[in-house]
Structures are given as structure tokens and as C-alpha cells.
Amino acid sequence: MKLILRVLLTALAVVILSKVLPHVEVDSYMTAIIVAVVLGLLNFLVKPILVILTLPVTIITFGLFLLIINAVIILLADYFITGFSVDGIWWALLFSLLLSLLQSILFSVLKED
């Protein structure tokens, strides 16, 4: 039940950010749910591989390269989902940062129950 609620809260965050950011578009609420599921799967499957492959660069940049990896994950979701669009790496980076912030706020509200 918590997993479904987390996916729905992530989809809500994606919809909110698509309304706020001008270069991020989501066609519908169902697309936002699909984006939330795909982001979860990409973070679970692809992100650890990217982190291991880019470990030397991540160490040299004191972990800041992980922000770029998050943006690449967002761009991969953009590639796989037709109703979701992000215009470039910088917008994906901003979307990733704001999504993390919004998720932590929404999940903290969930945790208080």
C-alpha cells in the first residue's frame, strides 16, 4: 500500500513540476503515473550501474557528478515515455533537483501518519 502511495505522490510531484517548469511537459495524469513508475525502475536498475561506471569522476567531483547521473535518468525516462518531455540536460537537472525536494516534502507528510 505504501508503494502505491509513494508512486502516486511522485506522480503528483511530476504534475506539479510540469506546471511550474516551462520546458517540462506531461500530457496527462496517467502519463505522470507512468513517469513515476519508470523513474522508480530506472533508479533501481540503471542508476547503480551508472554510479559504478562513473565512480572515478564522482570521486574527483566530490559526488557532484551524481546530479548529472540523475539528469541522465530523467532524460532516459523522456526517451522511453511518449507523453513526457524535457528540453535538455539543464532542465532535466533542475527537474531532478526540484523533484527530489518535492518528494522529500511529500514523503515526510506521509511518514508523519
C-alpha positions as CSV (number, residue, x, y, z in Angstrom):
1,M,0.0,0.0,0.0
2,K,2.9,2.4,0.8
3,L,4.5,1.7,-2.6
4,I,1.3,2.7,-4.4
5,L,1.0,5.8,-2.3
6,R,4.7,6.7,-3.0
7,V,4.2,6.3,-6.7
8,L,1.1,8.5,-6.6
9,L,2.9,11.1,-4.6
10,T,5.8,11.1,-7.1
11,A,3.2,11.4,-9.9
12,L,1.7,14.4,-8.2
13,A,5.2,15.9,-7.9
14,V,5.8,15.3,-11.6
15,V,2.5,17.0,-12.4
16,I,3.2,20.0,-10.2
17,L,6.7,20.4,-11.7
18,S,5.4,20.2,-15.2
19,K,3.1,23.1,-14.4
20,V,5.9,25.2,-12.8
21,L,8.8,24.5,-15.2
22,P,8.2,25.8,-18.8
23,H,10.3,23.2,-20.6
24,V,8.9,20.1,-18.9
25,E,5.7,18.7,-20.2
26,V,3.4,15.9,-19.1
27,D,0.4,15.1,-21.3
28,S,-2.0,13.6,-18.7
29,Y,-2.2,12.3,-15.1
30,M,-1.8,8.7,-16.4
31,T,1.4,9.7,-18.1
32,A,2.6,11.2,-14.8
33,I,1.9,7.9,-13.1
34,I,3.8,6.1,-15.8
35,V,6.7,8.6,-15.4
36,A,6.8,7.8,-11.6
37,V,6.9,4.1,-12.2
38,V,9.6,4.3,-15.0
39,L,11.7,6.7,-12.8
40,G,11.5,4.2,-10.0
41,L,12.5,1.3,-12.2
42,L,15.4,3.3,-13.8
43,N,16.6,4.4,-10.4
44,F,16.5,0.8,-9.3
45,L,18.1,-0.9,-12.3
46,V,20.2,1.6,-14.3
47,K,21.4,4.1,-11.7
48,P,23.6,1.7,-9.7
49,I,25.3,0.6,-13.0
50,L,25.9,4.3,-13.9
51,V,27.2,5.1,-10.5
52,I,29.7,2.2,-10.6
53,L,30.9,3.1,-14.1
54,T,31.4,6.8,-13.3
55,L,32.9,6.2,-9.8
56,P,36.2,7.9,-10.6
57,V,34.6,11.0,-11.9
58,T,32.2,11.1,-9.0
59,I,35.1,10.9,-6.6
60,I,37.0,13.6,-8.4
61,T,33.9,15.9,-8.3
62,F,33.2,15.1,-4.7
63,G,29.9,13.5,-5.6
64,L,28.5,16.3,-7.7
65,F,28.5,14.1,-10.8
66,L,25.6,12.2,-9.2
67,L,23.5,15.2,-10.1
68,I,24.4,14.6,-13.8
69,I,23.5,10.9,-13.4
70,N,20.1,11.9,-12.0
71,A,19.6,14.2,-15.0
72,V,20.5,11.4,-17.4
73,I,17.9,9.2,-15.7
74,I,15.3,11.9,-16.3
75,L,16.4,12.1,-20.0
76,L,16.1,8.3,-20.3
77,A,12.6,8.5,-19.0
78,D,11.9,11.2,-21.5
79,Y,13.2,8.9,-24.2
80,F,11.0,6.0,-23.2
81,I,7.8,7.8,-22.4
82,T,6.0,9.5,-25.3
83,G,3.8,11.9,-23.3
84,F,6.7,13.2,-21.2
85,S,9.2,15.7,-22.5
86,V,12.2,17.5,-21.0
87,D,14.1,20.1,-23.2
88,G,17.7,19.4,-22.5
89,I,20.1,18.4,-19.7
90,W,19.9,21.6,-17.8
91,W,16.1,21.4,-17.5
92,A,16.5,17.7,-16.5
93,L,18.9,18.7,-13.8
94,L,16.6,21.4,-12.5
95,F,13.7,19.0,-12.7
96,S,15.7,16.3,-10.8
97,L,16.6,18.7,-8.0
98,L,13.1,20.0,-7.6
99,L,11.6,16.5,-7.8
100,S,13.9,15.3,-5.0
101,L,12.9,18.3,-2.9
102,L,9.2,17.9,-3.5
103,Q,9.4,14.2,-2.9
104,S,11.1,14.7,0.4
105,I,8.4,17.2,1.5
106,L,5.6,14.9,0.4
107,F,7.1,11.8,1.9
108,S,7.7,13.5,5.2
109,V,4.0,14.3,5.3
110,L,3.3,10.6,4.6
111,K,5.7,9.4,7.3
112,E,4.0,11.5,10.0
113,D,0.8,9.4,9.7
